[in-house]
Amino acid sequence: MRVTLFTSNQPRHLSLASKLSSIAEEVFCIQECNTVHPGQVDDFYKKSNIMQNYFQRVMKSEKDLFGEISFLPVNVRTLSIKSGDLNGIEDTVLEEALKADIFIVFGASYIKGWLIDFLIDKKALNIHLGISPYYRGTACNFWAMYDDNPSHVGATIHYLSKGLDNGRILFHALPLVKDSTDPFFFTMKSVLASHEALIYNLRHNKIFQLESFEQDKKKEIRYSRNKDFDDYVAKEFLQRDLVMSNVDFNYPDLVQPFFF
């Protein structure tokens, strides 16, 4: 099996590429790169003391679960580009990667043009960090916690579509609250749950046997954009000093949920 992964360059993205390499003969990793020091460097998120404090918590949880940034296994072939450049790449550049058996999108920029048409035709899978259709857009698990909806923290594995995070759902992956007293660790654990669920279904050749379900847009709670996450909301969230043992869970309707 050959897998092509469209992803980014943080430890959680590298970890998925490594896990895929353990079940695939060859992995093509198209990696869109951002700073590995969010909050300290102006990039996808702006530089500020508040953002630095917030992302220190994020990065600690990510390191605890996925380790540091690292080199990838020998059967992973990497093409690194700047985040946002993907839609300007010609198909001839990706020629070998386009011959894969499985296509996965996790943390890539919004895909358009010839590439989205190709990936939809190939039944590409997307990992959306958020429980769709309730939370769509960016930083969905942050917003679920911000809205006092911890039961809506998780990931959605769905077929890629031209609309953002609205393809037919295969399953939801959710973190167990056990050993997750810290909200940052809890939300990061949703990433691990999505990886474990995806790898399990790929390893056992179950992924394309699963029934898929159309999303009900009437259930949407929040559609978040990058500009919505600013110093004000980050500071407010940090000041809450949440402890997971003190929050209540009331799970929404889920699709074939996988808890980890």
C-alpha positions as CSV (number, residue, x, y, z in Angstrom):
1,M,0.0,0.0,0.0
2,R,1.2,3.5,-0.9
3,V,-0.1,6.5,1.0
4,T,0.0,10.2,0.1
5,L,-0.4,12.6,3.0
6,F,-1.0,16.3,2.7
7,T,-0.1,17.8,6.1
8,S,2.0,20.3,8.0
9,N,5.3,20.2,10.1
10,Q,4.4,20.1,13.8
11,P,5.1,17.1,15.9
12,R,1.5,15.8,15.6
13,H,1.7,15.9,11.8
14,L,5.1,14.2,11.7
15,S,3.7,11.5,14.1
16,L,0.9,10.6,11.7
17,A,3.4,10.3,8.8
18,S,5.5,8.0,11.0
19,K,2.5,5.9,11.9
20,L,1.4,5.6,8.3
21,S,4.9,4.4,7.4
22,S,4.5,1.4,9.7
23,I,1.5,0.1,7.7
24,A,2.5,1.4,4.2
25,E,5.2,0.3,1.8
26,E,5.8,4.0,0.9
27,V,4.4,7.3,2.2
28,F,4.6,10.5,0.1
29,C,4.4,13.4,2.6
30,I,3.6,16.9,1.1
31,Q,4.4,19.1,4.0
32,E,3.3,22.7,4.3
33,C,5.5,24.4,6.8
34,N,4.7,27.0,9.5
35,T,6.9,28.2,12.4
36,V,7.5,25.6,15.1
37,H,7.4,28.5,17.6
38,P,3.8,29.8,17.4
39,G,3.3,32.9,19.6
40,Q,7.0,33.7,19.5
41,V,7.2,34.3,15.7
42,D,4.6,36.1,13.5
43,D,3.1,33.5,11.3
44,F,-0.3,31.8,11.1
45,Y,-0.9,33.2,14.6
46,K,0.5,36.6,15.6
47,K,3.4,37.2,18.0
48,S,2.3,38.4,21.5
49,N,3.0,37.5,25.1
50,I,-0.5,36.1,25.5
51,M,-0.2,33.9,22.4
52,Q,3.2,32.8,23.6
53,N,1.8,31.8,27.0
54,Y,-1.1,30.0,25.3
55,F,1.0,28.1,22.8
56,Q,3.5,27.1,25.5
57,R,0.6,25.1,27.0
58,V,-0.3,23.7,23.6
59,M,3.2,22.7,22.7
60,K,3.8,21.0,26.1
61,S,0.8,18.8,25.6
62,E,1.8,18.1,22.0
63,K,5.3,17.2,23.1
64,D,3.9,14.9,25.9
65,L,1.8,13.0,23.3
66,F,3.9,13.2,20.1
67,G,7.4,14.1,21.1
68,E,9.7,16.6,19.4
69,I,10.0,17.5,15.7
70,S,12.1,14.8,14.2
71,F,13.3,13.1,11.1
72,L,10.9,10.7,9.4
73,P,11.4,7.0,8.6
74,V,13.3,6.0,5.5
75,N,10.1,5.0,3.6
76,V,8.6,8.5,3.9
77,R,9.4,10.7,1.0
78,T,8.9,14.4,1.9
79,L,8.2,17.5,-0.3
80,S,8.3,20.6,1.9
81,I,6.7,23.8,0.8
82,K,5.5,27.0,2.5
83,S,2.0,26.9,3.9
84,G,-0.4,28.2,1.3
85,D,1.7,27.3,-1.7
86,L,0.0,24.0,-2.3
87,N,-2.6,25.3,-4.8
88,G,0.2,26.7,-6.9
89,I,1.9,23.3,-7.4
90,E,1.7,21.7,-10.9
91,D,0.5,18.2,-11.2
92,T,3.8,17.2,-12.8
93,V,5.6,18.0,-9.5
94,L,3.3,15.6,-7.6
95,E,3.3,13.0,-10.3
96,E,4.6,10.1,-8.2
97,A,2.5,11.0,-5.1
98,L,-0.6,11.0,-7.3
99,K,-0.2,7.3,-8.0
100,A,-0.8,6.3,-4.3
101,D,-3.6,4.0,-3.1
102,I,-4.7,6.1,-0.2
103,F,-4.9,9.9,0.1
104,I,-5.1,11.6,3.4
105,V,-5.4,15.3,4.3
106,F,-4.4,16.5,7.8
107,G,-3.6,20.1,8.6
108,A,-3.0,21.2,5.1
109,S,-4.2,24.6,3.8
110,Y,-7.5,24.9,1.9
111,I,-7.2,22.8,-1.3
112,K,-8.6,24.2,-4.5
113,G,-8.3,23.8,-8.3
114,W,-7.3,20.6,-10.1
115,L,-6.0,19.0,-6.9
116,I,-9.3,19.1,-5.0
117,D,-11.0,17.6,-8.0
118,F,-8.4,14.8,-8.2
119,L,-8.6,14.1,-4.4
120,I,-12.3,13.9,-4.4
121,D,-12.3,11.5,-7.2
122,K,-9.8,9.3,-5.3
123,K,-12.0,9.4,-2.2
124,A,-9.4,11.2,-0.1
125,L,-9.9,11.2,3.6
126,N,-9.7,14.4,5.7
127,I,-9.0,14.6,9.5
128,H,-10.9,17.5,10.8
129,L,-9.9,18.5,14.4
130,G,-13.4,19.2,15.6
131,I,-16.7,17.4,15.8
132,S,-18.6,18.2,12.6
133,P,-21.2,19.3,11.9
134,Y,-21.3,21.1,15.3
135,Y,-17.9,22.8,15.0
136,R,-16.3,23.7,11.7
137,G,-13.5,25.9,10.6
138,T,-10.3,26.5,12.5
139,A,-9.3,25.8,16.1
140,C,-12.6,24.0,16.6
141,N,-11.6,22.1,19.8
142,F,-10.5,25.3,21.4
143,W,-13.9,26.9,20.6
144,A,-15.7,23.8,21.9
145,M,-13.9,24.2,25.2
146,Y,-14.4,28.0,25.2
147,D,-18.1,27.4,24.7
148,D,-18.2,25.0,27.7
149,N,-18.8,22.1,25.3
150,P,-16.0,19.6,26.2
151,S,-18.2,16.7,24.9
152,H,-17.8,18.3,21.5
153,V,-14.0,18.0,21.6
154,G,-12.7,15.4,19.1
155,A,-12.0,14.8,15.5
156,T,-14.1,14.0,12.4
157,I,-12.7,11.6,9.7
158,H,-14.7,12.3,6.5
159,Y,-14.4,12.2,2.8
160,L,-12.7,15.4,1.4
161,S,-15.1,17.8,-0.3
162,K,-14.9,21.2,-1.8
163,G,-16.7,22.7,1.2
164,L,-14.7,23.2,4.4
165,D,-15.1,20.2,6.7
166,N,-18.5,19.2,5.3
167,G,-17.8,15.9,3.5
168,R,-19.6,12.7,4.3
169,I,-18.6,11.5,7.8
170,L,-17.0,8.1,8.3
171,F,-16.5,8.3,12.1
172,H,-15.8,10.6,15.0
173,A,-12.8,10.1,17.2
174,L,-12.9,11.4,20.8
175,P,-10.5,11.6,23.8
176,L,-11.3,9.9,27.0
177,V,-11.2,12.3,29.9
178,K,-9.2,9.7,32.0
179,D,-5.7,11.1,32.8
180,S,-6.6,14.4,31.2
181,T,-6.9,16.9,34.0
182,D,-5.4,19.6,31.8
183,P,-7.7,21.0,29.1
184,F,-4.8,21.4,26.7
185,F,-3.7,17.8,27.1
186,F,-7.4,16.8,26.7
187,T,-7.8,18.6,23.4
188,M,-4.5,17.4,22.1
189,K,-5.5,13.9,22.9
190,S,-8.3,14.2,20.4
191,V,-5.5,14.3,17.7
192,L,-4.1,11.1,19.0
193,A,-7.5,9.5,19.0
194,S,-8.0,10.5,15.4
195,H,-4.6,8.9,14.4
196,E,-5.3,5.7,16.3
197,A,-8.7,5.3,14.8
198,L,-7.5,6.0,11.3
199,I,-4.5,3.7,11.5
200,Y,-6.7,0.9,13.0
201,N,-9.2,1.1,10.1
202,L,-6.5,1.3,7.5
203,R,-4.5,-1.6,8.9
204,H,-7.6,-3.8,8.9
205,N,-8.8,-2.7,5.5
206,K,-12.0,-1.4,7.0
207,I,-11.9,2.3,6.1
208,F,-13.7,2.1,2.8
209,Q,-16.2,-0.5,4.1
210,L,-17.6,2.0,6.6
211,E,-20.9,3.6,5.9
212,S,-20.7,7.3,5.4
213,F,-23.2,9.9,6.5
214,E,-24.1,13.3,5.2
215,Q,-23.6,16.2,7.5
216,D,-26.7,18.1,8.9
217,K,-25.8,21.7,8.6
218,K,-28.7,22.7,10.9
219,K,-26.7,21.2,13.8
220,E,-23.8,23.7,13.5
221,I,-22.9,25.5,16.7
222,R,-20.0,27.6,15.5
223,Y,-18.1,28.2,12.3
224,S,-14.7,29.6,13.4
225,R,-12.1,31.6,11.4
226,N,-8.5,32.2,12.2
227,K,-9.2,35.9,12.9
228,D,-11.7,35.0,15.7
229,F,-8.8,33.6,17.8
230,D,-7.1,36.7,19.2
231,D,-5.4,37.8,22.4
232,Y,-8.7,38.7,24.1
233,V,-10.2,35.2,23.8
234,A,-6.9,33.4,24.5
235,K,-6.4,35.5,27.7
236,E,-9.9,34.9,28.8
237,F,-9.6,31.1,28.3
238,L,-6.2,31.0,30.2
239,Q,-7.7,32.9,33.1
240,R,-10.5,30.3,33.5
241,D,-7.8,27.7,34.6
242,L,-10.1,24.8,33.8
243,V,-9.7,21.4,35.4
244,M,-11.2,18.6,33.4
245,S,-12.5,16.7,36.4
246,N,-14.8,19.6,37.1
247,V,-16.6,19.7,33.7
248,D,-19.7,17.8,32.6
249,F,-20.1,15.8,29.5
250,N,-23.2,15.6,27.3
251,Y,-22.2,14.0,24.1
252,P,-24.1,15.0,20.9
253,D,-25.2,12.5,18.2
254,L,-21.9,10.9,17.0
255,V,-21.1,8.8,14.0
256,Q,-19.5,5.4,14.8
257,P,-17.5,7.0,17.6
258,F,-14.0,5.8,18.5
259,F,-12.8,6.7,22.0
260,F,-9.2,6.7,22.9
